[in-house]
Structures are given as structure tokens and as C-alpha cells.
Amino acid sequence: MKKADLIIRNANQLLTIKSECPKTGIEMQNLGIIQNGAVAILGEEIAGVDTTKEITENFISENIIDASGKVVMPGFVDPHTHPIFVKTRENEFEMRILGRTYKEISQSGGGIRSSINDVRKASKEELVELGLKRITKMLEMGTTTIEAKSGYGLSTASEIKMLEAISELNKISEMDIIPTFLGAHEFPEEYKDNQEEYIKILIDEMLPEVKKRNLAKYCDIFCEKHVFNVEQSRRILSEAKKLGFKIRMHADELEPIGGAELAAEIGAVTADHLVAVSDKGIKKMKEAGVIPILLPATTFSLGLKKYAPARKMIDAGLPIVLATDFNPGSSHCDSMQTVISLACTEMGLLPSGAITASTLNAAYSLELGNKIGSIQTGKQADILIMDMPSYKYLPYHLGSNCVDMVIKKGRVVFNNSQR
């Protein structure tokens, strides 16, 4: 008998979602379900995955979790979040209900710019304290890994401060946090009439300093007609690549300006939003291996009717991914479970495909698919025990937290029954 630190057994459904690459097409519906499944954990890793009969015959442990009647699945991976900010912006939510558009709010001084002053004034310690509360709540709803962006400082000192806060959170929280530099999130007020000067600061100051301090793996940009256009985005991202950053992009969220095509040209790892993506953009992403990240909670929160064409991307053979876009303005949503529900009801994904897009494919979008995103021997033990009879129940029970227990790196870090 092999020793294990923890055994989870008797799962009604164990969703392994096992794969050695992102899932596409009909394969996204294959969750690798083991009925009456069990998982053996040793240290931070998964030591065995099989039926309860096989695991109990081959492993022994003093710590047993009975998952009878429940679903066991990988932890959610949220690869597009903005959790470092000071104040929320619920007043803008009401403005949108009254008919103001996202662009109108932004151009009148709201939107991203309205968060900048507070972040610039805040201490790093304050940003860490606020961020920890937010990501702890995300963890309790089943998210075990996130990507976190800067982008509410928009000065060299403030962007560095945000990234240092993200680094500190990665050390003190249970969450794994992948940092992204998003200094090209908007033009700050002092440079709105001198865009070229701000671009020079991005290229000559911010990018080299972030790289020197090793504060971000990725560089992102908001490529949109009213923010950074395609040519400006190409310049900034080309310089980022020269410095060794991997590239992510906010692309074609509001208008089809060629953001997806640029993502393919520049060799981006992901292109995100894509509500207005063109057919050509979809084709180019497929050819270049760009992974699309779709953010239905943003579309929902903005009160828009047109969602990203998920089915068209799946039919084109793209490994689609889901994320919350958690931020203080356009998507104050911290629940991947809600995102899965919206993806099913508004974008036509099946529950199985939406779960794949929120776990395995999301892990690959962060280049971590060999470590997390599925329940396979040798991978990190990031596992959820869900209080539901089947995986189909997850999007069906809209707006509720189905998480019973969160296991991160082999340890129980949240137990809903002990709250």
C-alpha cells in the first residue's frame, strides 16, 4: 500500500478533464468523468486518480474526505482579472442603466481614469489589504489560480506599486497569482491630449523598469479605437516582446478594429474580450495559435446584447477560455461559477464545454497546463468538492456558490461546512 496525505473518495462524479493540450471542438465536452471516483494526494501533488475501489486498494491515509453525492473537479483558473484597486464604481453601473455607454462614461472622465487617483494616493499596504479580501472571496468560490493585471496607476511609480502589491499577495495568500503589466490600459488625464508622450514613457521607462524588477510575466494592452489603436498597440507590444515579455491583449471588445489580427501578427498568447471580432480575426488567431479568452460577465454588466461568438470560435477549432474580468467598473464579478452560467445561457456553451474553458483551457492560457487545470497524477492538487449531484447542476443553479471545499496544493484552505 502506498501512503497518501489525503484521500478524497466516493465522488458521485470525478471530473478529471485530463489532456496533454488545450481541448477544442467536441473534445471540450469530454470531462473525463469517473463515477464513484477518488483522488490520492501526497504533499502538493496528485498521487493517484481512479475509482474509489482502486484508490482504496492501493493507497492508505489517515485523512479521508467522503465526497458522497458530490462532484470533485479541478479548481477554477481565472486568467483575466483586475483585483488591485481602491474604490468600487457602482455609480457607473447606474449611469449605464440610464443609457450612458461605456465609451461615453470613459470620455467624460469616468471609467478607468476614475480609479487612477485613488490608486496613486494609496499605499502599497492598503492595496495589498484590499486585494487580499477580494481574492480570498474568489478562493472561497473555487478559484485557485488567477492572472492579475496592473493598469490603474498609469505612472511608472504607481504601476510598480501595483505590481509589487500583486507580488506580495502571491506570497501571503493561498492563491497562485500570475502578474501582468497593463500600463497601456488607458491614457491618463495628464496625457490625454499628448498620447505620444505617454507612449514614450511606457516604452522608455515603464517596460524596462518592470522587466528589471521582474514584476510581470506578461504585458497587456487595451487595443480599442478610443484607447490604444492598432498602430500604437503594435509599437508598444513590439518593444515589450524585445524585452522578453509574453503578450496578452484586450482586443476587439467594442469595435472590430483588427485587434485579433494584431494578436496573431505579434504572437500573443491570448486575445481577450473579442465581442466584435471579425471572421478574419478568428481565422488569424487559429493560424497563429492565439488562445481566445471570453468575458461574458463584462457584456452582461455593461447591459449589452451582443456576446463574443463563442460557438463560431469553437467551430473554427479554437480552444476557448472563460474568465471573470473582475474589476471595479465594467465587471464587478468575482465568481467563475456565474461566468459559467452566463456562458451557457448567453453564448450557447454546454455545461461541459464551459467547465473545460474555466479549468484546463484556462490553465493553458497562462502556460500552466502541465501543472494545473485537470486532475491527473503528478499535477498540483488544486481540487474542488462541489455540493451538487452532477456537473450539469453548476450553471443551472444560477448565482449560488456550490463549493463545499477548496483544496489548494494538497491542503484544505476552505471548508464551507466549518464557516
Order of alpha helices (4+ residues) and beta strands (2+ residues): beta-beta-beta-beta-alpha-beta-beta-beta-beta-alpha-alpha-alpha-alpha-beta-alpha-beta-alpha-alpha-beta-alpha-beta-alpha-beta-alpha-beta-alpha-alpha-beta-alpha-alpha-alpha-beta-alpha-beta-beta
